[in-house]
Amino acid sequence: MNAFLWLLLNLVLYTVQNHWFMFFSTMQSPDLLLLLLLLFALDKGGKKAAGYGLGLGAFLDIVTFSYFGFHMVTRASIGALIGSNRMNVFADRMPTFMVLSALTTLLLNVARDLFLCIVLRRWLPFFPLAVLTLKCMFWNLLCAPFMWLLYHWLKRRFDSRRAYYYHL
């Protein structure tokens, strides 16, 4: 997939995750860019996924008003870890992707909460943070099959255009 279409896909997913889900009353939305990072890491490998995670994290750090560098570090490390273990541990199937997305969401939310506790120098209430983590896991698990199908459809579509006999 060329760079312009990849950038357009990221912007569309960011817009959908931050604006379309505001119509619901849950005050929580799925992390579609995290799901795309996981799919990219399972597809391309560690170095490319770490670079994509670093770029995605820089975009999220610039756009969102949070501690600068947190998204870059977490997304780059997730991309590198998942991408480097994709052949050994993670199979490229939908049930594995769903479990991986749930565990990654849990890991990111726990890391964010611990980071906030350290930075604010006080313990935050456990129950509301646990409820928000469960809501985020629910939304990610709800959107994971659609992201899986969209990614593989787009990948198959663009790979078939690069095939040798397509242009003949």
C-alpha positions as a Markdown table, in Angstrom:
| # | Residue | x | y | z |
|---|---|---|---|---|
| 1 | Met | 0.0 | 0.0 | 0.0 |
| 2 | Asn | 1.5 | 3.3 | -0.9 |
| 3 | Ala | 2.2 | 6.0 | 1.7 |
| 4 | Phe | -0.6 | 8.3 | 0.8 |
| 5 | Leu | -3.3 | 5.7 | 1.2 |
| 6 | Trp | -1.7 | 4.5 | 4.4 |
| 7 | Leu | -1.8 | 8.0 | 5.8 |
| 8 | Leu | -5.4 | 8.4 | 4.6 |
| 9 | Leu | -6.4 | 5.2 | 6.3 |
| 10 | Asn | -4.8 | 6.3 | 9.6 |
| 11 | Leu | -6.5 | 9.7 | 9.5 |
| 12 | Val | -9.9 | 8.1 | 8.7 |
| 13 | Leu | -9.5 | 5.6 | 11.6 |
| 14 | Tyr | -8.5 | 8.4 | 13.9 |
| 15 | Thr | -11.5 | 10.5 | 12.9 |
| 16 | Val | -13.9 | 7.6 | 13.3 |
| 17 | Gln | -12.5 | 6.7 | 16.7 |
| 18 | Asn | -12.6 | 10.2 | 18.1 |
| 19 | His | -15.8 | 11.6 | 16.5 |
| 20 | Trp | -18.2 | 8.9 | 15.4 |
| 21 | Phe | -18.2 | 7.1 | 18.8 |
| 22 | Met | -19.2 | 10.4 | 20.6 |
| 23 | Phe | -22.7 | 9.8 | 19.4 |
| 24 | Phe | -23.0 | 6.9 | 21.9 |
| 25 | Ser | -23.5 | 7.6 | 25.6 |
| 26 | Thr | -20.6 | 5.3 | 26.8 |
| 27 | Met | -18.0 | 8.1 | 26.8 |
| 28 | Gln | -15.5 | 5.4 | 25.6 |
| 29 | Ser | -14.3 | 4.5 | 22.1 |
| 30 | Pro | -12.2 | 1.8 | 20.7 |
| 31 | Asp | -8.5 | 2.3 | 19.9 |
| 32 | Leu | -8.7 | 1.6 | 16.2 |
| 33 | Leu | -5.1 | 2.8 | 15.6 |
| 34 | Leu | -3.8 | 0.3 | 18.2 |
| 35 | Leu | -5.7 | -2.4 | 16.4 |
| 36 | Leu | -4.2 | -1.3 | 13.1 |
| 37 | Leu | -0.7 | -1.3 | 14.7 |
| 38 | Leu | -1.3 | -4.9 | 15.9 |
| 39 | Leu | -2.4 | -6.0 | 12.4 |
| 40 | Phe | 0.6 | -4.3 | 10.9 |
| 41 | Ala | 3.0 | -5.8 | 13.4 |
| 42 | Leu | 1.6 | -9.3 | 12.7 |
| 43 | Asp | 2.0 | -8.7 | 9.0 |
| 44 | Lys | 5.3 | -6.9 | 8.5 |
| 45 | Gly | 7.6 | -7.7 | 11.4 |
| 46 | Gly | 9.4 | -6.0 | 14.2 |
| 47 | Lys | 11.5 | -3.2 | 12.6 |
| 48 | Lys | 8.7 | -1.9 | 10.4 |
| 49 | Ala | 6.1 | -2.1 | 13.1 |
| 50 | Ala | 8.4 | -0.3 | 15.6 |
| 51 | Gly | 8.9 | 2.5 | 13.0 |
| 52 | Tyr | 5.2 | 2.6 | 12.3 |
| 53 | Gly | 4.4 | 2.6 | 16.1 |
| 54 | Leu | 6.9 | 5.4 | 16.6 |
| 55 | Gly | 5.3 | 7.5 | 13.9 |
| 56 | Leu | 1.8 | 6.7 | 15.1 |
| 57 | Gly | 2.8 | 7.5 | 18.7 |
| 58 | Ala | 4.3 | 10.9 | 17.6 |
| 59 | Phe | 1.1 | 11.7 | 15.8 |
| 60 | Leu | -1.0 | 10.8 | 18.9 |
| 61 | Asp | 1.4 | 12.8 | 21.2 |
| 62 | Ile | 1.0 | 15.8 | 19.0 |
| 63 | Val | -2.7 | 15.6 | 18.5 |
| 64 | Thr | -3.8 | 14.6 | 22.0 |
| 65 | Phe | -2.9 | 16.8 | 25.0 |
| 66 | Ser | -1.1 | 14.2 | 27.1 |
| 67 | Tyr | 2.4 | 13.7 | 28.4 |
| 68 | Phe | 4.7 | 14.0 | 25.3 |
| 69 | Gly | 6.5 | 10.8 | 24.5 |
| 70 | Phe | 4.2 | 8.3 | 26.3 |
| 71 | His | 2.4 | 7.2 | 23.1 |
| 72 | Met | 5.7 | 7.1 | 21.2 |
| 73 | Val | 7.4 | 4.8 | 23.7 |
| 74 | Thr | 4.4 | 2.5 | 24.2 |
| 75 | Arg | 3.4 | 2.2 | 20.5 |
| 76 | Ala | 6.9 | 1.6 | 19.3 |
| 77 | Ser | 7.6 | -1.0 | 22.0 |
| 78 | Ile | 4.3 | -2.8 | 21.2 |
| 79 | Gly | 5.1 | -2.8 | 17.5 |
| 80 | Ala | 8.6 | -4.1 | 18.1 |
| 81 | Leu | 7.5 | -6.8 | 20.6 |
| 82 | Ile | 4.6 | -8.1 | 18.6 |
| 83 | Gly | 6.4 | -7.9 | 15.3 |
| 84 | Ser | 9.5 | -9.7 | 16.4 |
| 85 | Asn | 7.5 | -12.6 | 18.0 |
| 86 | Arg | 4.9 | -12.9 | 15.2 |
| 87 | Met | 6.3 | -16.2 | 13.8 |
| 88 | Asn | 7.2 | -17.8 | 17.1 |
| 89 | Val | 4.2 | -16.9 | 19.3 |
| 90 | Phe | 1.5 | -15.2 | 17.4 |
| 91 | Ala | -0.3 | -16.9 | 14.6 |
| 92 | Asp | -2.0 | -14.7 | 12.0 |
| 93 | Arg | -5.6 | -15.8 | 12.8 |
| 94 | Met | -8.6 | -13.9 | 14.0 |
| 95 | Pro | -8.9 | -15.6 | 17.5 |
| 96 | Thr | -5.3 | -14.9 | 18.2 |
| 97 | Phe | -5.7 | -11.3 | 17.1 |
| 98 | Met | -8.7 | -10.9 | 19.4 |
| 99 | Val | -6.8 | -12.2 | 22.4 |
| 100 | Leu | -3.8 | -10.1 | 21.5 |
| 101 | Ser | -5.9 | -7.0 | 21.2 |
| 102 | Ala | -7.5 | -7.6 | 24.6 |
| 103 | Leu | -4.2 | -8.2 | 26.3 |
| 104 | Thr | -2.5 | -5.3 | 24.7 |
| 105 | Thr | -5.4 | -3.0 | 25.6 |
| 106 | Leu | -5.2 | -4.2 | 29.2 |
| 107 | Leu | -1.4 | -3.7 | 29.2 |
| 108 | Leu | -1.6 | -0.2 | 27.8 |
| 109 | Asn | -4.3 | 0.9 | 30.2 |
| 110 | Val | -2.5 | -0.5 | 33.2 |
| 111 | Ala | 0.7 | 1.2 | 32.1 |
| 112 | Arg | -1.1 | 4.5 | 31.6 |
| 113 | Asp | -2.7 | 4.3 | 35.0 |
| 114 | Leu | 0.6 | 3.5 | 36.7 |
| 115 | Phe | 2.3 | 6.3 | 34.8 |
| 116 | Leu | -0.3 | 8.7 | 36.0 |
| 117 | Cys | 0.0 | 7.5 | 39.6 |
| 118 | Ile | 3.8 | 8.1 | 39.4 |
| 119 | Val | 3.6 | 11.5 | 37.8 |
| 120 | Leu | 0.8 | 12.8 | 40.0 |
| 121 | Arg | 2.5 | 11.2 | 43.1 |
| 122 | Arg | -0.7 | 9.8 | 44.5 |
| 123 | Trp | -2.9 | 6.7 | 44.1 |
| 124 | Leu | -5.8 | 7.1 | 41.8 |
| 125 | Pro | -9.1 | 5.3 | 42.6 |
| 126 | Phe | -9.0 | 1.7 | 41.4 |
| 127 | Phe | -12.7 | 1.0 | 40.6 |
| 128 | Pro | -13.2 | 3.8 | 38.0 |
| 129 | Leu | -9.9 | 3.0 | 36.3 |
| 130 | Ala | -10.9 | -0.7 | 36.2 |
| 131 | Val | -14.3 | 0.1 | 34.7 |
| 132 | Leu | -12.7 | 2.3 | 32.0 |
| 133 | Thr | -10.2 | -0.4 | 31.2 |
| 134 | Leu | -13.0 | -3.0 | 30.8 |
| 135 | Lys | -15.0 | -0.6 | 28.6 |
| 136 | Cys | -12.0 | 0.0 | 26.4 |
| 137 | Met | -11.4 | -3.8 | 26.1 |
| 138 | Phe | -15.0 | -4.3 | 25.2 |
| 139 | Trp | -14.9 | -1.7 | 22.4 |
| 140 | Asn | -11.7 | -3.1 | 21.1 |
| 141 | Leu | -13.0 | -6.6 | 21.1 |
| 142 | Leu | -16.1 | -5.4 | 19.4 |
| 143 | Cys | -14.2 | -3.6 | 16.6 |
| 144 | Ala | -11.4 | -6.2 | 16.2 |
| 145 | Pro | -13.2 | -8.5 | 13.8 |
| 146 | Phe | -14.1 | -5.6 | 11.5 |
| 147 | Met | -10.6 | -4.2 | 11.6 |
| 148 | Trp | -9.3 | -7.7 | 10.8 |
| 149 | Leu | -11.6 | -8.1 | 7.8 |
| 150 | Leu | -10.9 | -4.5 | 6.6 |
| 151 | Tyr | -7.1 | -4.9 | 6.8 |
| 152 | His | -7.0 | -8.3 | 5.1 |
| 153 | Trp | -9.4 | -7.1 | 2.3 |
| 154 | Leu | -7.2 | -4.0 | 1.7 |
| 155 | Lys | -4.0 | -6.0 | 1.8 |
| 156 | Arg | -5.4 | -8.5 | -0.7 |
| 157 | Arg | -6.7 | -5.7 | -2.9 |
| 158 | Phe | -3.4 | -3.8 | -3.1 |
| 159 | Asp | -1.3 | -7.0 | -3.4 |
| 160 | Ser | -3.3 | -8.2 | -6.3 |
| 161 | Arg | -2.6 | -4.8 | -8.1 |
| 162 | Arg | 1.1 | -5.4 | -7.7 |
| 163 | Ala | 0.8 | -8.9 | -9.1 |
| 164 | Tyr | 2.7 | -9.7 | -12.3 |
| 165 | Tyr | -0.3 | -10.5 | -14.5 |
| 166 | Tyr | -2.6 | -7.7 | -13.3 |
| 167 | His | -1.3 | -5.1 | -15.8 |
| 168 | Leu | -1.2 | -7.5 | -18.8 |
